[in-house]
Amino acid sequence: MSEVKTNKLTAATGTAITLGDSGDTFTVPSGATLTVASGGTVTVASGGTITNSGTATGFGGDNTPAFAAYLGSTFTGTTTSAWTKLAFNTEDFDTDSAYDNSTNYRFTVPSGEGGKYHAQAKVMFQNGNSDGETASVGIYVNGSQYALSEDTGTGSYGWENTSTTCVATLTLSAADYVEVFYYTRSQNGGGTPHLGGGSMRPTRFSMHKLIGV
């Protein structure tokens, strides 16, 4: 085995350098580092393979921005038959500070983070007091309803203790915003909804960015 020591390899002609021949293996020893300078590119041609048997960092992105928020305490809602925005005022996490939990109660896509997102909203309706009431949850994008989930209660307690979940996959651009609204309707014209809140998170809203799609 021979050893070549040099500080720089430069192509004798043109700008391309070929290392070895087909079937050869090049090894970066333990403790050594192979660095590609800023602006540099490592290209794997069609049919080539990168095999990872160790730890890969910085590849492929992650599922952020992401957040999870919930209703911090039981909320006495408005009268029935009106779409009302839900104020998820307590956060579990918010990777990019993109969810406003104090003023507008909305997620806004940060600059450069457009793409597909998974959104889920769950609401616990309590204390219905009229027969045949309908409890609905809607996911809204830029002020317009995008997805809807609905549950119809029956019997003397209507939608008491009814949980309704709305799930959607959204294609969003930077500055788009997402909110959650709820709606209740009573066939008998009565009933003010109470929405479950607190540390068990019966009423909650979460989103995360999807990768690879």
N, C-alpha and C positions, 0 to 999 in steps of 0.2 A: 504494500500500500504506500502510495506517495502522497505528499501534502503540498498544497499550493497556498501560499500566503500572499494576500494582496489587499489593498484598501478599496479598490474599485475595478469593476469589469466594464469595459467599453467596447461596443461593436467596432470591429476593424473596418467594415463597410456597412452602410445603411444604419438602421436603428434597432435591429433585432438580434438577440443573442439566444442561441439554443443550448440548453444544458443537457448533456448526455444524449443517449439514444433510446429508442423504444424499448421498454421493459426495465429501464434503469430506475432505481429508487433513490431519492434524495432525503436525508434525515436531518432534522433540526435536533441536536442533542438536548438532553435534559438540562434545564436551566438557561438554555439559549433562547433568544427572541428573534423572530423574523418580523420586521417592521416595514409596512408600506407607507411611505411618506404621504402627507396631505396632498391630494390631487392625483395620487397614483392609483393604478387599477390592476387588480388581479383578475384575469379572464380565464374561465374554464370553457373550452370549446364544446360544441355540440357532441354528445357522446361521452364527455368527460365526467368524472365523479369526484366529489369531495366526501371523504369518509371521516366521520368524527368518532373517535373512541375515548375522547376525554371530555373536557368541559368547553362548550361553545358559548361565547358571550358576544352580544352586540349584533347577532344575526337575526333576520326575519322579523324584527319588530316585536311589539307586545300588545296586549289588549287594553291599551290606554289611548285616550282618556277613559276613565272609568269612575263611577261614584255610586254610593248607596246612601239613601236618605229615608227618613221615616217621620211619621207624625208623633211628636214628642209626648202628647197627652190627648185624652179623649176630646173630640171637637164636636160642638153642637152646631150642626149645619144650618143652612138657610132653609126656607120653605121649599116644598117640592116643586117639580116641573120647571126647574131652571138648571142649566149647566153651570157649575161652579168650580173654579180652579181650586185644586188641593194645595195646601201650604205645608209641604214636607219640610219641617223646620229644624230637624236634627240630623246631622250627618254621621255615618259610620266612617266613611273615607271619601276623598275627592282628590284624585291624583293630580289633576291639572287646575284645581280651583275653578272649574267650569260650571259647577252647579251653584246657583244663588239660593241659599236657604234662609234669607232674611227679608228680601224685598219682592222679587218677581217670581221666585220659586220655579225656576226653569234651568234647564241645561242648555248652554250655548256652545256650539262647536268652536274650539280654538282655531286660530290661524294655522293653516297647514295640516289640519287634522280631519279634512273631509274624507268620507268613505262610508262603509256600511256599519251600522250599529245595532246591537240587540238592546231592546228596551222592554222593561217589565214593570207593571204597576198593579198592586194588590190593595184592595180596600175592604175593611170590615165594617159593614153597616149594622148598627145596633138600634134597639128601642123603636122599631116600627110599631105603629098602633092602629093600622087599618088593613083590611083584607086586600089581597091581590096587588101589592105594591111592586114596582119594578125598580131595581137598583142597577145602574149602568156606570161603567168606567170608560173613559176615552183618552187615548193618547193623541195629543195635538202637535202638529209641526207648523211652526210659523203662524200660529193662530187658527189653523184649520184642522178639523178632526181627521186623523189618519186611520186609526183603528178603534174598534169598539168591542166591549164585552158586556153582556147583560145577564142578569138573573132575576127571575120573577118569583117573589115570595107568595105563599098561599096560606090560608088559615087565619086565625085570629091575631097572629103576631106579624103578618106581612113579611118584611125583609129583616126582621130582628135576627142578629147574629149570622147574617148572610155574608160570605166572602166572595168577592168577584175579582178576577184577575184578567188583565189585558196584556198581551204579549205581541210585539211587532219587531220586524227587521226593517230598519230605516236606511235609506240612502241619503246622506246629508252632505252639505257643503259647509265650508267655514262661515260662521256667523248665523247659520240656521239655529233655531231654538226649539226645544221640546218641553211640553208641559203636560200635566195630567188634570183632567176635569172629571167631576162625578155628576150624576143626575138621578133623581128619584121621582117616581110618579105613583100616586095613590088613586086607586079607582074610586075611593070614597072621599077624596079631597082633603084628607087630614094627614097628620104625621110629619114631624120634623126629624130629619135623620141625625143620629149621633154616630160619629165615625170613631172606631176604636183606635186608641193610641197608646203610647208608653213603650217600655223597654222590651216587650215581647214582639214589637214591630208588626202589629196586625194590619197596619196601613203603611205601605212602603212603596218606594220608587227607586229603580236602579237602571243603569245603562253601562255598556262597555263597547269599545270599538272591536270590530271583527277583523281578523287578518287572514290572508290566504283566499279571499273571495273577491 
